[in-house]
């Protein structure tokens, strides 16, 4: 009887997927999050009346009758980013940036979730009927949206710098340079949008920075995913 029990446990352990398989799944979340966010956001931007991509930030899509779509989009992609942070931790450990890189990416994901929970105030004529320009008196949820998103964006910028140092000094100098450039450009665009300006140059620059941020996350997650060994092939007779 003890012998049979040992063999059963041994066979069960052989069927259990290796740790790298879970890591690859977690990192795949980072590859998926950006395209999902951009697809849902820009589908609404083109289809919802009154939205002007040159003067409206994508966050204001959370207003109006169909605002639940952008709210869900922010929360879902934020959750995927949180899972990506776990994948970063597993893939980077041990080594430079193995602690702060994943933590900062996780804070960015949490900031996206918070930005989805707390809706941005209507502005610049969206949704239809909203007055032109910024809101004259901001609401509490609008303030919390700005705070949670701002914390997330600051964490993202710091994450780019941490990962730039790791990649540039140990693994991939091109990815290190791309990480640093992404952090710098996103910082510049965020400062512009945080100033309250609604000029087309500022809004479109920030929108481009958001696309760049998701691109960085996808490329970095894909790079780390490639470093994970594939699970062994199971042969069946």
C-alpha positions, -999 to 999 in steps of 0.1 A, spaced: 0 0 0 27 26 8 43 19 -26 11 25 -45 5 57 -26 40 69 -35 36 62 -72 2 81 -73 18 112 -57 47 110 -81 25 107 -112 4 137 -100 35 158 -95 46 150 -131 13 163 -144 17 195 -125 28 224 -149 63 238 -141 66 272 -125 77 288 -158 44 279 -174 25 301 -149 50 328 -154 45 328 -192 7 330 -187 11 360 -163 35 378 -188 10 371 -216 -14 394 -197 10 422 -203 11 415 -240 -28 415 -241 -36 445 -218 -25 473 -242 -42 461 -274 -74 455 -254 -74 489 -238 -66 507 -271 -91 487 -292 -120 493 -267 -110 530 -263 -107 539 -299 -138 520 -309 -157 543 -286 -137 573 -297 -149 569 -333 -184 557 -326 -196 578 -296 -211 612 -306 -193 643 -293 -159 628 -286 -130 648 -301 -97 629 -299 -78 662 -304 -93 677 -272 -107 648 -251 -86 624 -230 -97 588 -233 -107 587 -197 -137 610 -202 -153 581 -222 -163 568 -188 -191 594 -188 -225 591 -204 -249 562 -209 -221 540 -224 -196 551 -198 -196 516 -182 -176 504 -212 -146 525 -205 -149 519 -167 -148 482 -174 -119 487 -198 -98 505 -172 -105 481 -144 -99 450 -166 -67 462 -181 -56 474 -147 -62 439 -133 -42 424 -163 -14 448 -155 -14 436 -118 -11 401 -130 18 412 -153 36 426 -123 35 392 -107 49 377 -139 77 404 -138 86 394 -102 88 357 -111 108 364 -143 132 390 -129 140 373 -96 169 372 -88 186 402 -101 187 440 -104 152 455 -103 135 423 -93 118 440 -64 110 476 -74 103 469 -111 73 446 -104 61 467 -74 60 499 -96 43 481 -124 18 468 -99 11 503 -86 5 514 -122 -20 486 -126 -37 496 -93 -38 532 -105 -57 521 -136 -82 502 -115 -87 533 -93 -91 555 -124 -118 532 -135 -136 532 -102 -135 570 -99 -148 586 -131 -132 616 -147 -154 647 -148 -171 656 -181 -152 683 -200 -146 698 -234 -181 691 -246 -181 654 -238 -205 638 -232 -228 658 -254 -243 686 -234 -212 691 -212 -198 727 -213 -167 734 -234 -133 735 -217 -124 720 -183 -150 716 -155 -157 748 -136 -160 729 -103 -144 695 -100 -162 667 -82 -147 644 -55 -147 614 -79 -130 635 -105 -104 645 -80 -98 609 -70 -96 599 -106 -68 624 -111 -50 613 -79 -52 575 -85 -42 579 -122 -14 603 -113 1 579 -87 -2 551 -113 15 572 -140 43 583 -116 49 546 -107 50 537 -144 77 563 -151 97 550 -122 93 514 -134 106 524 -168 137 539 -152 143 508 -129 139 484 -159 161 506 -181 189 502 -155 184 464 -154 183 459 -192 210 484 -200 236 469 -176 228 432 -178 206 419 -206 195 441 -235 209 476 -241 184 484 -268 155 475 -245 172 495 -217 174 526 -240 138 521 -251 127 519 -214 144 551 -205 131 569 -235 96 557 -227 98 570 -192 111 604 -202 85 609 -230 57 598 -208 68 622 -180 68 651 -204 34 642 -218 20 637 -183 33 671 -171 16 687 -201 -18 671 -195 -16 677 -157 -13 714 -164 -49 714 -174 -43 725 -210 -68 712 -235 -48 722 -266 -47 696 -294 -9 693 -291 -10 685 -254 -39 661 -256 -26 643 -287 9 641 -271 -5 625 -240 -26 600 -261 6 591 -280 24 586 -247 -4 562 -235 1 542 -267 38 542 -261 33 530 -225 12 501 -235 37 493 -262 66 493 -237 46 470 -214 39 445 -242 75 445 -255 90 441 -220 66 413 -211 73 395 -244 110 398 -238 107 383 -203 83 357 -215 108 345 -241 134 340 -213 111 315 -197 117 278 -207 89 261 -225 71 233 -205 83 198 -215 63 181 -242 41 154 -229 42 123 -250 12 100 -252 14 65 -264 
